[in-house]
Amino acid sequence: MATLARKLGVADAVVVGLGAMLGAGIFAAFSPAAEAAGSGLLIGLGIAAVVAFCNATSSARLAAVHPESGGTYVYARRRLGTFWGFQAGWSFVVGKTASCAAMALTFASYAAPGQARLVAVLAVVALTALNYRGVQRSARLSRLIVALTLCTLVVVVVAALAGGTASSHNVAPFPGSDLRGILQSAGLLFFAFAGYARIATLGEEVVDPRRTIPRAVPLALGIVLVVYLVVAASALLAVGADGLAATTAPLRAVVEAGSYAHLSPVVQVGAAVASLGALLALILGVSRTTLAMARDRELPPFLGAIHPRHGVPYRAELAVAVVVIGLVAVLDVRGAIGFSSFGVLTYYTLTNASALRMRRDEGRAPHWVAALGLLGCLVLALTLPVGAVVGGAVVALLGAAVWLVRHRRA
């Protein structure tokens, strides 16, 4: 069987991780996090990073043993049973579909705040049409988006610190914070780390994966955490938690608050491009997982069709687009982020549970890593806003009911 060429070293794997994490989440997630925890969101950011590290480590070790497409959908089927594998895939599809809605709304909040829902729907339709014809985000385009995102964040930090509005009173001693609020902010900010497990999928492309991947994961997460902390602290200094919580485009508000308001269009463009790039990647990922589950008959088999000319899972992509448009119509950015976080945290709960079933000779990480990740995911999921928890639980139970009915018929 042909395999991919092993060309990527530690630095290459770190860049891939940065490209997956430094997306549009940072342009939206600070708003609901500030509403939940005030300036305590800085603590929440650190908690989210620790949980993300545990999850990514568990994913990396499992990927080395199960080098198959499908992620935790595959791991949980092998380690925990078919039901839990289905629940993992279901949670991923649900959570990432909500992420698509959040990214579409984030794009619209920056690009056309007066017509956010309409513009978000048009963005989903346009990117689905591109995907339908086989247009995908290339590695070169990913690097360009990362570079543009970093430049935009530099503009935000400079405008925040030098714009004349920065005040230490906005961050000390973490006004508006309590334990539940901080944990809720961590669950919401977990959304901004989405994509870190991309490193774990490189097992067939990196040199010495058992050494390279475990080194690249903490390096990439550490760099992203530093970037996010600098941006978050600067934004809080400039406008405070109330200023961040009052808008769905928090980083634009930071720039517009001071003497660098004329740079606001730069942030608008940077956020819009990052959001569209993230949305395109998310649609690709969700549709491919839907395809895999349809082929296994865990979802309706007709979703597993491949277009004879363009070679894409067009029915899965169209189904994902319809659901995303429905979510855009009923959710705001904050609701979409909360719902997405619940689904993804459920997914990684099963990742860590699968990792706990690994043997020492399979290269597993210390058990405390997976145990901490599992506990962290559960705690953060249950401390999310009530609407996200209730909605996520209902959808999870719906998935369980679908699985039970299907298997009883089988």
C-alpha positions in Angstrom: 0.0 0.0 0.0 1.4 3.4 -0.9 2.2 5.8 2.0 2.9 9.5 2.2 6.4 10.8 2.1 8.0 11.5 5.5 9.4 15.0 5.1 8.1 17.0 8.0 10.2 17.8 11.1 9.3 19.3 14.4 9.3 22.9 13.0 7.1 21.9 10.1 4.6 20.1 12.4 4.5 23.2 14.7 3.6 25.4 11.7 0.8 23.0 10.7 -0.5 23.2 14.3 -0.3 27.0 14.3 -2.2 27.1 11.0 -5.0 25.0 12.5 -5.2 27.0 15.8 -4.6 30.6 14.9 -7.9 31.0 13.1 -11.0 33.1 13.6 -11.9 31.9 17.1 -9.8 34.6 18.7 -11.8 37.2 16.9 -15.1 36.1 18.5 -14.5 34.0 21.7 -13.3 36.9 23.9 -16.8 38.4 23.9 -18.7 35.5 25.6 -15.7 34.7 27.8 -15.6 38.3 29.1 -19.3 38.2 29.8 -18.8 35.0 31.8 -15.7 35.9 33.8 -14.8 39.5 33.4 -11.0 39.9 33.2 -10.8 36.4 34.8 -10.9 35.2 31.2 -7.1 35.3 31.4 -7.2 32.5 33.9 -9.8 30.7 31.8 -7.5 30.9 28.9 -4.8 29.1 30.8 -7.2 26.4 31.9 -8.4 25.9 28.3 -4.8 25.5 27.2 -4.1 22.8 29.8 -7.2 20.8 28.7 -6.3 21.3 25.1 -2.8 20.0 25.8 -4.1 16.8 27.5 -6.6 16.2 24.6 -3.9 16.7 21.9 -1.5 14.4 23.7 -4.2 11.7 23.9 -5.1 12.2 20.2 -1.4 12.0 19.2 -0.8 8.7 21.0 -4.0 7.1 19.7 -3.2 8.3 16.1 0.2 6.6 16.3 -1.6 3.2 17.0 -4.6 3.8 14.8 -3.3 5.6 11.7 -6.8 5.8 10.1 -9.0 8.7 9.0 -11.8 9.5 11.3 -10.0 10.5 14.6 -11.9 9.6 17.8 -14.7 8.1 15.7 -12.2 5.3 15.0 -10.4 5.3 18.4 -13.6 5.0 20.4 -14.9 2.2 18.2 -11.7 0.3 18.7 -11.3 1.0 22.4 -14.7 1.6 23.8 -17.2 -0.1 21.4 -19.3 0.9 18.4 -21.8 2.9 20.4 -19.2 5.2 21.8 -17.5 5.4 18.4 -20.8 6.6 17.0 -21.3 9.1 19.9 -17.8 10.5 19.2 -18.5 10.9 15.5 -21.9 12.4 16.2 -20.5 14.9 18.7 -17.8 15.9 16.3 -20.2 16.5 13.4 -22.7 18.4 15.7 -19.9 20.5 17.4 -18.1 21.3 14.2 -21.3 22.1 12.4 -22.0 24.7 15.1 -18.4 25.9 14.7 -19.3 26.5 11.0 -22.2 28.7 12.0 -20.0 30.6 14.5 -17.4 31.2 11.9 -20.0 32.4 9.3 -21.5 34.8 11.9 -18.0 36.0 13.0 -17.2 36.8 9.3 -20.5 38.7 9.0 -20.0 40.5 12.3 -16.8 42.0 11.1 -17.5 42.4 7.4 -21.2 43.5 7.5 -22.4 44.0 11.0 -25.7 45.5 9.9 -26.7 42.4 7.8 -24.9 39.7 9.8 -27.3 36.8 9.2 -27.9 37.4 5.5 -24.1 37.8 4.8 -23.4 34.7 6.9 -25.8 32.6 4.9 -24.3 33.9 1.6 -20.8 33.0 2.9 -21.9 29.4 3.6 -23.5 29.1 0.2 -20.5 30.5 -1.6 -18.0 28.3 0.1 -20.2 25.2 -0.4 -20.3 26.0 -4.1 -16.5 26.2 -4.2 -16.2 22.9 -2.3 -18.7 21.3 -4.7 -16.3 21.9 -7.5 -13.4 20.5 -5.6 -11.8 23.7 -4.5 -10.0 23.2 -1.2 -7.8 25.2 1.1 -4.2 24.6 0.1 -1.2 24.5 2.4 0.1 27.7 0.8 -3.2 29.5 1.4 -3.1 28.3 5.0 0.3 29.9 5.6 -0.9 33.1 4.0 -4.0 33.2 6.3 -1.8 32.5 9.4 0.5 35.3 8.4 -2.4 37.7 7.8 -4.0 36.7 11.1 -0.7 37.4 13.0 -0.3 40.8 11.3 -3.9 41.6 12.3 -3.3 40.6 15.9 -0.1 42.8 16.0 -2.2 45.7 14.8 -4.8 45.0 17.6 -2.1 44.8 20.3 -0.3 48.0 19.2 -3.7 49.9 19.0 -4.7 48.6 22.4 -1.5 49.6 24.2 -0.6 52.8 22.3 -4.1 54.1 21.6 -4.5 56.0 24.8 -7.2 54.0 26.5 -5.1 51.3 28.3 -5.6 51.2 32.0 -4.4 48.7 34.6 -7.7 49.1 36.5 -9.3 47.0 33.8 -7.5 43.8 34.8 -6.6 44.0 38.5 -7.7 42.3 40.6 -9.7 40.4 38.0 -13.0 42.3 38.4 -16.2 40.4 37.7 -14.6 36.9 38.2 -15.8 33.9 40.2 -14.9 30.2 39.9 -17.9 29.2 37.8 -17.5 32.2 35.5 -13.8 31.4 35.0 -14.6 27.7 34.2 -17.3 28.8 31.8 -14.9 31.2 30.1 -12.4 28.3 29.8 -15.1 26.2 28.1 -15.9 29.0 25.7 -12.3 29.9 25.0 -11.6 26.2 24.3 -13.3 27.1 21.0 -10.4 29.3 20.1 -7.9 26.4 20.4 -9.9 24.2 18.0 -7.6 22.6 15.5 -4.7 21.6 17.8 -5.3 17.9 17.1 -4.4 18.5 13.4 -0.8 17.7 14.5 -1.9 14.3 15.6 -3.0 13.4 12.1 0.5 13.8 10.6 1.8 10.4 11.7 2.4 9.3 8.1 4.1 12.5 7.0 6.6 13.4 9.8 10.0 12.0 10.4 10.1 9.8 13.5 6.4 10.4 14.5 6.8 9.0 18.0 9.4 11.6 18.7 8.3 14.5 16.5 4.5 14.7 17.3 4.9 14.7 21.2 7.4 17.5 20.8 5.4 19.5 18.3 2.1 19.5 20.3 3.3 21.4 23.4 5.4 23.8 21.3 2.5 24.7 19.1 0.1 25.0 22.0 2.6 27.1 24.0 3.1 29.6 21.1 -0.6 29.9 20.6 -1.2 30.4 24.3 1.3 33.2 24.5 -0.2 34.9 21.4 -3.7 34.6 22.9 -2.6 35.9 26.3 -0.9 38.9 24.9 -3.9 39.8 22.7 -6.4 39.1 25.6 -4.4 41.2 28.1 -4.0 44.1 25.7 -7.7 44.0 24.8 -8.7 44.1 28.5 -6.3 46.9 29.2 -7.8 48.9 26.4 -11.6 48.5 26.8 -12.1 46.2 29.9 -14.3 43.2 30.2 -17.5 45.2 29.7 -16.2 46.6 26.4 -15.4 43.1 25.1 -18.7 41.6 26.3 -20.7 44.4 24.6 -19.9 43.4 21.0 -19.7 40.4 18.7 -16.6 41.9 17.1 -14.4 42.5 20.2 -11.1 43.1 18.5 -12.5 45.7 16.1 -14.0 47.4 19.2 -10.5 47.5 20.8 -9.0 49.3 17.8 -11.8 51.7 17.4 -11.7 52.7 21.1 -8.4 54.6 20.8 -6.4 56.9 18.6 -5.7 54.1 16.1 -9.3 53.9 15.0 -8.4 54.5 11.4 -6.8 51.0 11.4 -10.2 49.4 12.1 -10.6 48.3 8.4 -7.3 46.3 8.7 -8.9 44.3 11.6 -12.1 43.9 9.6 -10.3 42.5 6.6 -8.0 40.2 8.7 -10.9 38.8 10.7 -13.0 38.3 7.6 -10.3 36.4 5.8 -9.4 34.3 8.9 -13.1 33.5 9.4 -13.6 32.4 5.8 -10.5 30.3 5.9 -11.7 28.6 9.0 -15.2 28.1 7.7 -13.8 26.5 4.5 -11.6 24.1 6.5 -14.5 23.3 8.9 -16.9 22.5 6.1 -14.3 20.2 4.5 -13.7 18.4 7.8 -17.3 17.9 8.8 -18.4 16.7 5.4 -15.5 14.1 5.3 -16.5 12.8 8.8 -20.1 12.6 7.6 -18.9 10.7 4.6 -17.0 8.2 6.8 -19.9 7.6 9.0 -22.3 7.2 6.1 -20.0 4.6 4.6 -20.1 2.7 7.9 -23.9 3.1 7.8 -23.9 5.1 11.0 -25.5 7.9 9.1 -27.9 7.6 6.1 -25.9 5.8 3.3 -27.0 8.3 0.6 -24.7 10.9 2.3 -21.7 8.7 1.3 -22.1 9.5 -2.5 -19.0 10.9 -4.3 -19.5 13.3 -7.2 -18.5 11.4 -10.4 -16.8 14.4 -12.0 -15.5 16.6 -9.1 -14.6 13.7 -6.7 -16.1 15.3 -3.6 -18.7 14.1 -1.1 -21.3 16.5 -2.5 -24.4 15.2 -0.7 -22.6 15.4 2.7 -21.4 18.9 1.9 -24.9 20.0 0.9 -26.4 18.4 4.0 -23.8 20.2 6.2 -24.6 23.5 4.4 -28.3 23.2 5.0 -27.8 22.5 8.8 -25.3 25.4 9.1 -27.7 27.8 7.4 -30.4 26.6 9.8 -28.1 27.3 12.8 -27.2 30.7 11.5 -30.9 31.6 11.3 -31.6 30.7 15.0 -28.3 31.3 16.9 -26.1 34.3 17.5 -22.3 34.0 17.7 -22.2 33.4 21.4 -24.9 30.7 21.2 -23.0 29.0 18.4 -19.7 29.1 20.3 -21.3 27.6 23.4 -23.1 24.8 21.5 -19.9 24.0 19.5 -17.8 23.9 22.6 -20.2 21.4 24.3 -20.0 19.0 21.3 -16.3 19.2 20.9 -15.6 18.8 24.6 -17.9 15.7 24.5 -15.8 14.4 21.6 -12.5 14.9 23.5 -14.0 13.3 26.6 -14.2 10.1 24.5 -10.7 10.7 23.1 -9.3 10.7 26.7 -11.4 7.7 27.7 -10.0 5.8 24.7 -6.5 6.8 25.6 -7.0 5.4 29.1 -7.5 2.0 27.5 -4.1 2.1 25.9 -1.3 -0.3 27.1 2.2 0.9 28.1 3.7 -1.0 25.1 1.6 1.1 22.7 3.4 4.2 23.7 0.6 5.7 25.9 1.2 8.9 27.8 1.1 8.8 31.6 -2.4 8.0 32.7 -2.8 11.3 34.6 -2.7 13.2 31.2 -5.7 11.4 29.8 -7.5 11.4 33.2 -6.9 15.2 33.6 -8.1 15.8 30.0 -11.3 13.7 30.6 -12.1 15.4 33.9 -11.3 18.8 32.4 -13.6 18.2 29.4 -16.5 17.1 31.6 -16.1 20.1 34.0 -15.8 22.7 31.2 -18.8 21.2 29.3 -21.0 21.2 32.3 -20.2 24.8 33.2 -21.0 26.2 29.8 -24.1 28.5 29.5 -27.3 26.6 30.4 -28.7 26.8 26.9 -25.5 25.2 25.4 -25.6 22.4 28.0 -29.3 21.6 27.6 -29.2 21.9 23.8 -26.0 19.8 23.6 -27.4 17.1 25.9 -30.6 16.9 23.9 -28.7 16.4 20.7 -26.4 13.8 22.3 -29.5 11.9 23.5 -31.0 12.2 20.0 -27.8 10.6 18.6 -28.0 7.8 21.1 -31.6 7.1 20.2 -30.8 7.1 16.5 -28.0 4.5 17.1 -30.3 2.3 19.2 -33.1 2.3 16.7 -30.7 1.5 13.8 -29.0 -1.3 15.6 -32.2 -2.9 16.8 -33.4 -3.0 13.2 -30.1 -4.4 12.1 
